[in-house]
Amino acid sequence: MSPDFHFYEPAAGHGLAHDPLNAIVGPRPIGWVSTVSASGVRNLAPYSFFNLFNYRPPILGFASTAWKDSVANIAETREFVWNLATRPLAEIMNATSAPVDAEVDEFTHAGIDTLPSRTVRPDRVAASPAQFECRLTQLIRLENKDGGQVDTWLVLGEATGIHIDRAMLEDGVYQTARARPILRGGGPADYFEIGEESLFRMFRPR
């Protein structure tokens, strides 16, 4: 028996209780991005449209719906830091998503300890087990199928410095589940944690 599909055209609405798009394309890694404005105000915010896009050089990116403080700061300074969000940091990460004035230091506001970066100006989240210091490579405003501009901005950056907690390494191999990374699911509040019980291995055909 073939599946009974719910079909919709996004322009006409999904017809469901909640938009299913980010529940289907998920769970997604979280871009917990720290920046600093040209005037020196620190900002920290999570973005669920985030991923790694290239190995060499390492390029990662996130998309921001609307021109938010993170994007404005990166446009000014061309620098940011991605901090790995983990289960022990989930609640404090969520606290940094609160809408606050652009002049509020969000590290101080959320009570987050920091460490200085080595290749860029923004601070790192001290308790995060991995942080990527990045320099902007592209800032792209998204467009729809008709070429019209969308109020969403794609930020791509090259990692110029990477910090890894040595406790996450075993025989020189980074242990993904050991850090207990969290990922965004769908709906208004769904997150997932990666654990060892989820691990399976497949090798590419040769």
C-alpha positions in Angstrom: 0.0 0.0 0.0 1.4 3.4 -1.0 1.7 6.1 1.7 -1.2 8.6 2.2 0.7 11.9 1.6 -0.3 15.3 2.9 0.6 17.6 0.1 0.7 21.4 0.2 2.2 24.3 -1.8 4.1 26.5 0.7 2.8 29.7 -0.9 -0.7 28.7 -0.1 0.0 27.5 3.5 0.7 24.1 5.0 -2.8 23.5 6.5 -1.3 21.9 9.7 -1.2 22.9 13.3 2.5 23.9 13.0 4.8 24.5 10.0 6.4 21.1 9.4 9.4 22.3 7.5 11.9 22.5 10.3 10.7 19.3 11.8 11.3 17.4 8.6 14.7 18.9 7.9 16.0 18.0 11.4 17.3 17.7 13.8 19.7 20.6 12.9 22.9 21.7 14.5 22.7 25.0 16.4 24.8 28.0 15.4 25.5 29.6 18.8 27.2 32.6 17.5 29.2 35.2 19.4 30.0 38.6 17.9 31.0 42.1 19.0 29.9 45.4 17.6 32.3 47.9 16.3 31.7 49.9 19.5 32.6 46.9 21.6 29.2 45.5 22.7 29.2 41.7 22.9 26.4 39.6 21.5 25.6 35.9 21.7 22.7 34.3 19.9 21.6 30.8 18.7 20.6 30.1 15.1 18.9 26.8 14.1 19.6 27.3 10.4 23.3 26.4 10.6 25.8 23.9 9.3 29.4 23.2 8.0 29.8 23.5 4.3 33.5 22.9 3.4 36.5 21.0 4.7 39.5 23.0 3.3 39.3 25.7 4.1 36.7 25.0 6.8 33.6 27.1 6.0 30.5 27.2 8.1 27.4 29.3 8.0 24.1 30.3 9.5 21.0 32.1 8.2 19.3 34.9 10.1 15.6 35.7 9.5 15.8 39.5 9.5 18.8 41.8 10.0 19.6 41.0 13.6 22.4 42.1 15.9 24.6 39.2 15.0 24.5 39.9 11.3 24.9 43.6 11.8 28.0 43.0 14.0 29.5 40.6 11.5 28.8 43.0 8.6 30.7 45.7 10.6 33.6 43.6 11.9 33.8 40.6 9.6 34.3 38.3 12.6 32.4 35.8 14.7 32.8 32.7 16.8 30.7 29.5 16.7 30.3 27.8 20.1 29.2 24.2 20.3 25.9 24.0 22.2 25.6 20.9 24.5 23.0 19.4 26.9 24.6 21.0 30.0 24.5 24.4 28.2 21.0 24.0 26.7 19.1 26.2 29.1 21.7 29.0 29.1 21.9 28.8 25.3 18.1 29.2 25.2 18.4 32.2 27.5 20.5 34.0 24.9 17.7 33.8 22.4 15.7 36.4 24.4 15.0 39.6 22.5 17.1 42.3 24.2 18.3 45.8 23.2 21.3 45.9 20.9 23.3 47.7 23.7 22.9 44.8 26.1 26.0 42.6 26.6 24.4 39.2 26.3 27.2 37.3 27.9 26.8 39.4 31.0 23.0 39.3 30.8 22.9 35.5 30.7 25.8 35.1 33.2 28.1 33.3 30.8 31.8 32.9 31.5 34.1 33.7 28.5 37.5 33.1 27.1 39.4 35.3 24.7 39.8 34.3 21.1 43.2 34.2 19.4 42.5 35.2 15.8 39.3 37.2 16.1 37.9 39.8 18.5 34.6 38.1 19.8 34.9 36.1 23.0 34.2 32.4 23.3 31.8 30.6 25.6 34.2 29.1 28.2 32.1 26.1 29.0 31.6 25.0 25.4 33.8 22.1 24.5 34.5 23.4 20.9 34.7 26.8 19.4 35.5 28.0 15.9 36.9 31.4 15.4 35.7 32.7 12.0 36.2 35.5 9.5 33.4 36.4 7.1 33.7 35.2 3.6 30.3 35.9 2.2 27.1 37.7 3.3 24.2 36.8 1.1 20.7 38.0 1.1 18.4 35.2 0.0 16.1 35.4 -2.9 12.9 33.6 -3.9 12.2 31.7 -7.1 11.2 35.0 -8.8 14.4 36.8 -7.9 12.7 38.8 -5.2 14.7 39.5 -2.0 13.8 37.6 1.1 14.4 39.1 4.6 16.9 36.4 5.5 20.6 36.7 5.4 23.1 33.9 4.9 26.4 34.4 6.7 29.4 32.3 5.6 32.7 32.3 7.4 36.1 30.6 7.3 37.3 29.1 10.6 40.7 30.7 11.3 41.2 29.1 14.7 39.6 26.0 16.3 39.5 25.2 20.0 38.7 21.6 21.2 38.5 20.5 24.8 41.1 17.7 25.0 38.6 15.6 27.0 36.6 15.2 23.8 39.6 13.5 22.1 40.4 9.8 22.2 43.6 8.5 20.4 43.4 11.7 18.3 39.8 11.2 17.3 37.1 13.6 18.3 34.2 11.8 20.0 31.0 13.4 18.8 28.6 12.0 21.4 31.0 12.6 24.4 30.3 16.4 24.1 26.5 15.7 24.3 25.7 18.1 21.5 22.1 19.3 21.1 20.2 19.8 17.9 17.0 21.7 17.1 14.0 19.8 16.0 10.6 21.0 15.0 7.7 22.7 16.7 8.1 25.5 19.2 10.3 23.6 21.6 11.8 20.3 20.3 15.5 19.6 20.8 17.5 16.4 20.6 20.7 15.3 22.3 23.2 13.0 20.5 24.3 10.0 22.6 26.4 6.9 22.2 23.2 4.8 21.9 22.5 6.6 18.6 25.8 5.6 17.0 26.0 3.3 13.9 28.7 3.1 11.3 28.7 2.8 7.6 31.8 3.0 5.3 31.5 4.5 1.8 31.7 2.0 -1.1 35.0 1.8 -2.9 
